[in-house]
Amino acid sequence: VRVLSATTLLDRPPHDPTYIAAPPFCLRLREASKLAQPLSQPVSQPASQPASTVKWPPLPPLPPSLLSLLLLLHIARQQTRSSCSHSPSRRACTCAREAKHRRQEAHCAAGPTYLSTGEKQRERRSLDILYPMQPAGSASRLAVLVAVVALASSAACCRAQLASNYYAGKCGNASVEAVIQSAVQARLVWDKRMVAGLLHMLFHDCFVQGCDASLLLDGPNTEKTAPQNSGIFGYDFIDDIKSDLEAACPGVVSCADIIIAATRDAIALCGGPSYAVTLGRRDGMSSVSWMAGDLPSPHVDIPTAIGMFAKKGFNSFEMATLMGAHTVGVTHCSVIEDRLYNFNGTGKADPSMDPTYAWVLTTYACPKGQTFDNIVYLDDPSSILIFDRSYFNQIKSRRGVLPVDQALGIDPATSWMVEFFATTDFFPAMFAHSITKMAALEVKTGTAGEIRRNCRFTN
């Protein structure tokens, strides 16, 4: 929207030689651009022209979703690249023509455009930002961009040798995904916390050495023994699913795929988005505790967290989206004890936390002298274990439980993202996109790794 502030060029009286005869859509963009701070001061009227005010006809109210859609288009465009063939001449010319065509469409004019030389240069710079000319082999295609946004809710992603129907016909008469879904449904009947356990497990597995189930391996000095993974639960549930699948088709389904598919089903059954997953991962054969140092801690500051996610290929918006998984998250009193009783050595609670909420936590959830390390839910009590956007509303109300939760709403780099997700309906679709991207992180396929017979041990 800031880039579109260049549409202030439309604000010209009809007699002005720089006047653009714009169709209604451009008028909407002109109106939208005024909601954002311009990149620079509006171009002043030429001295030779009399000052005049254009009486624009009244427009229907700008839909609140327009700004959100523009943001999604920008994000999708940054993440999507479609390459032409590397063959010379003909394919390269095709890419160049497509890029030129997009630039021409961006003029958004019904008839000829008349701009002064200086304004043409300013407009060209704006168009270069929106639609940069790509070299042959890396041209971004508008059709693919729009398709990514349209498919964000399903988040189908084909990477490496993963496939959406990978196990079709490989497990006798049994459907691998049906077996997993049935197990998840049965578990959630009596243990709804399992959605939090599976999400926690997926993130901590994929963020370290990729999605290869290395977190599940038992033994001294494995990832499972690292302090960062002490709060993870659900290993027994993965064992149960693996046993069912081994009985149906031994040595076919990987433990890594079980984590991914089970998490997807748990999210959907708890009110979250229903999205497709690609399968075909193989299990890793090594697990080292010190590698868990790649994981961001609950006390990490936002700039550091952004840097850690960037190393894995995620931008700050995707990071904030993934943190939305805390809407069904849980922690323990020991993790937030300092924040409740001795913030930065002050002997008081963290001033960034709502005092009433701090009193509730210290009185009921985490009282001093408790003998058991109680569980604390990260979302509003009325929305516990329901996958929705209420987590972001919690942060807006200064009721973030973990230090990193509240920091997400305070840091200028991410506070607007909290506001965006709290006030729009885009969180489910963007989460489906981000979690699918996470599930494809550094996967092992082909002959790499193995298919474990027991998720706790290598073959």
N, C-alpha and C positions, 0 to 999 in steps of 0.2 A: 504494500500500500504506500510506503514511503517513496518507492520508485515511481509509482503512478501519480505522485504529486506533480510530475511533469505535465500532467493533463491540465494544469493551470493555463497552458497555452491556449486552451479552448476559450478562456475568458477574454474574448475580444468582441468589440461591437461589429456588426455586420459590415460597416463601411471600412473597417480596418483591413489593409492588405494582408495582414497575418491571420485573418479570421479563418477558422476551420468549420466547415459545415458538418457537424457531428451528429450521428444517429443517436437514438435514445440510450443505447448501451453505454456509449461514451459519456453521456451526461451523467449516468449513474456512477461511472468511474470518477468523473470530475467531482461529484458530490462525495463519493467515498474518500477521495484523496484529501478533502478538507477536514476529515476526521483525524488525519495524521499530521505530524509536524513536517513541513516541506523540507526537501533536501537543501534548498537555498531559498533566498528571497524571491518572490514572484517577479517575473520580468516586467519592468516598468514600461509604461506607454511611451512611444516615440514622441519627442518634443514637438514634432510638426503636426501631431494629431490631437484634436481636442479631446479632453477627458470625457468619458461617457460610461454610463453604467448599463450593463446588459440586463434586461428584464427576462430572465429565463422563465419558461412556463412551469407551473407547479408539477412536481414529479411525485409519483407514489412513494411512500416511505421506503427507505433503503432496508432490505431484509437484514436482520441481525446476522444471518448465516453467511452473508456475502464476504465480510472480512475474514471469517473463519475459513471459507472456501478458498479465498486467495492465499491464505497462509498455508493451507494444505497443498495447494498447487505448487507453491514455492518449495515446500519441503519435499514433495514428491519429485519435483524437477531436479533438486539437488541430489537426490538419492538414485535417480534413474538415468541411465545412459544406454543408448541403443547404438550399436556400431554398424556402419556400412561395411561392405566387403573391402578388404585391403587391396583389391585389384585396382589398377590405375584407371584413369580417364572416366569411363562411363559411370561407374558407381560413385566416384568422387564428385562428378558433376551433379549427380542426382542429389547427394547430400547437400551440396552447395545450394542447389535450387530450393530444396526444402527449407533450409535456414533462411534464404532470402524471402521465401513465401511467408514464413512466420513473421519476419520483420515488417513486411508490407501489410500484413493483417493488423499488426499492432498500431498502425496509423489510425485505424478505426474511423475513417472518413468516408462519407457517402460520395463525395465528389473530389475534385482536385484540391490539393492542400497548398496554401500559399504561406510560406514562412520566410522571414528574413534570414540572411546568412548566419548570423549569430544564433538565432533560435533553432535553425536546422542543426547546427553543431550540438546545441544543448539537447535537442530531442534525440539526435543520433546516439549521444552518450547514454541517455536513458534507455534507448532500445538495445544498446550493446549490453546493458546490465540484464535486461529481461530476456533477450534472445541473442546471446553471443554467437558469432560465427564460429562453428566448430570445424576443426580440420577433418579431412577425410578419415574415416575409421572411428570417429568418436562423436558423431553428430547426435544431438538429443532430439528425439521425435515427439512432437506434440501428442500424437495418438497414443504412444506408449505412456507419456506423462499422465494423460487423462485416465488411461486404463489402470494405472497404479493407484490413483486416488479412488476410482470406482471399485477396485478390488481390495482396498485396504481392509474392509470388513471381513473379507475371507482370507486375506493375506496369504494366498497361495504363492509359494516360492520354490523355484527349481534351482538348486545349487548342487555343484559337484555331481554325484550320481544318485541323488535322492529322487524319489518318485512318490506321487500321491497314492498309487496302487501297487506299491513295491511288493507287498506280501500276497497279492492276488494269486490264488492257485498254489501257494507254497506251503499251506498248512492243512492239507487234506480237505475235509468238508468244513473245517472251522474257519471263521473270519477272525483274523488277528485283532482288528480294531473292535469288533463286537465283543470279544472275550475281555479286552481291556476295559471297555466302557461298562460292561456288566459288573466287573469287579469294582470299578469306581463308584457306580451307583449303590452297590451293596454296602460299601464302606461308609459313604456319606450319610447313610441312613442313621448310623449310630455315632459317627465321628466326623462331624463337619469341619473340624480343624484340619483334616487331611488336605484340603485345598491349600492352606497356608504351608503345610509341610512339603507338598509337591512343588509349589512355586519356589520356595526357599531352596529345595534340593536342585531344581533345574538351574536356577541362577548360579548357585555355588559350584555346580558341576561344569556348566558351560563356560563360565568366566575363567576357569583354570584348565588349561590344556584342551579346551573345546568340549563339545558335548559327546563325551566318550564313556560316561559312567565310571570314571576313575574314582569319583567320590565314594562309590559303593564298596570299594575293595577294603577288606579287613587286613590287619597286620600292623606291626610297629612302624611308626613314622609315616603312615599313609595320610592322605588328605583328611580322612575321617577323624584322625586324632588331633588335627590342628585346632587351636583355640577358636579360630573364626568359625569352625563348623560344629562347635559343641552344642548349639541349640537346634540342630537339624533333627527332624524325626520323620518317620515313615519308611525306614529301611525295611521293616518287616512287611509292609504292604507291597513293596516292589518284589520281595521274595515270594509272596503269595501269588502275584500275577505271573511271575516267571515260572513257578511250579505248574500253574495251569497251562501255560503255553508249552512248556517242555513235555507235558503229558500228551498234548495234541500234536505237536510237531517238534521233536527234539532238535536242538542245535540250529534253529531257524531264526528266531526273533532275538535281537540284541537287547541287552539291559538298557542301553542308551535310548533306543526307540521306545521302550516301555515308559521311561521317565517323561519323554516328550508327549506321547499320546495320552498318558494318564493325566498329565497336567492340563492338557487341552480339554479333556472331558470334565475334569473337576471344575475348571473355570466356567464352562458352559452350564453345568448343573447348578452352579451357585449364582446364576444370574448374569454372568459375563458374556462376552461375545462368543459365538460359535464360529470357528474358523477351521480351515483345512490345514493338515500338516503333511509334510513329505517325510517319508521313512526310507530306511536303508543304511542307517548308521551302523558302524561296528564298534565294538568295545575296546577301550584302551587296555594296555598291558602293564602300565606302570602308574604309580601313585606316590607322590612325595609331599610330605606335610608342609615343607617350607614354601612350596608353590602357592599355598593358600594366601600368601602375602599379597597376591594380586587383587584380592577382594577388598573393596572399600569397607571401612568400619562404620558402625552406627554413629561415630563421633566425627567423621570426616567433614571437612569444610567443602563448600560447593566448588570452588575453583579446582581443588585437588580431585574431587569426584569427577568433574568434567574431563580432566586430563586422563584419569584412569579409564573412563569409558571411551575416550577418543582413541586410546591405544588399541582398543578392541573394535574400532570402526563405527562407534556410535556417536551421534552428535548430542548436544545438550538437551534438545527437545525429546529425543528418544530416551535419554537417561531419565528425564522427568516423567515421561510416560511409563517407563518400567517401574519407577518408584511408586506409581499408582497401584502396584500389586499389594502395597501395604494396606489397601482397603480391606483385605482379609488377613492381614498379618498379625503376628503375635510376637511378644518379646518377654523378657523376664525382669523382675524388679532389680536384679543385680546390675543390669545394663544401664538403667536410668537412675540408680541410687544417688550418684553425685549430682545429677541434675535436679533432683527433688530436695536434697538435704544440704549439699555443700558445693554449690556451683562456683567453679573457679576459686575454691578455698574461702568463699565468703560466709559459709555456714548457713546460707539461705538458698531458696529455690531459684532456678533460672528465671530472671525477670522477663524473658521473652515468652514464658508460658503464662496462660491465663491463670490468675491467682485462684479462682474458684476451682478450676480443673486440677491445679496442683494440690489444693486441699482435699479434693475427692481421692486423688491417687494416694496421698500420704495417709489418709484416714482409713480407706477401705482396701485398696489394692496392695499397697506397699507400706504398711505401718512399720515403724521402727521396732527392732527386736524380733521380727518374725523369724520363725524357725524353718520356714519353707520358702524357697525362691518362687514366689507366686508368678503366674502368667498375667501379662497385661496385653490387652488388645490394642492395636494401633489405630483403630477407627472408632467412630462414634458408637456408643453402646446400642443405639437403635438400629445400627447397620452392621453389626458384627457378623462376619463370615458371609456377607452379601457383596458380590462383586459389582460395585457401582462407583460413582464419582465422589461420594461423601468424604473420602479421605482428603480431597483437596479443599472441601469446605471446612474440615477440621483445622487444616493449616491456616486458612483465612481467619478462623476464630481463635488463633494462637493456642490450639490444642494439639499440636503435633507432639507425639510421645517421644520418639527418638530425636536426638539433637539434629541429625541430618534432615529429619522431616521438617522441623520448624525452620531450619536454615534454607530449605528450598523455597519457602515463602518470604524470606527476608532478603536473600541475595538478589540484587537487581538483575542479574543474568537469568534468573529462573522465576522470579516472583510473578512476572507476567504470564508465565506458563501455568502456574497454579490458578491464577485468575481465569485464564482461558478455559482450562478443563473444568473448573468449578461452575462456570456460567454457560457452557455449551454442552452439546451431546456428542462431541467428537472423541471422548476418551475411549470408549469401547473399540471403535474402528482403528484408532492409532495404536492402542495397546495390542490388538491382534497383529498389526504390522510389525511392531517392535519385538514382540515375544517370538514371532516366527523368524525374524532376523536373528535373534539370540539363539534359537534352536538350531540354526544352520552354522553356528560359529565353529570354525576349525574342526569340522566333522571328519571322521575317518570312514572311508568307503573303499570299495574294491577289495584289494588284498591287504590293506592296512588293518592292524588290529586283529580281532577275532570275535566270534560269537560265543560268549561265555555260557557254560552249562549251569554255573552257579554265579549269581551276580556278585558274591562276596569274594570270589577267588578267580584267578586266571586259570585257564585250562592246564 
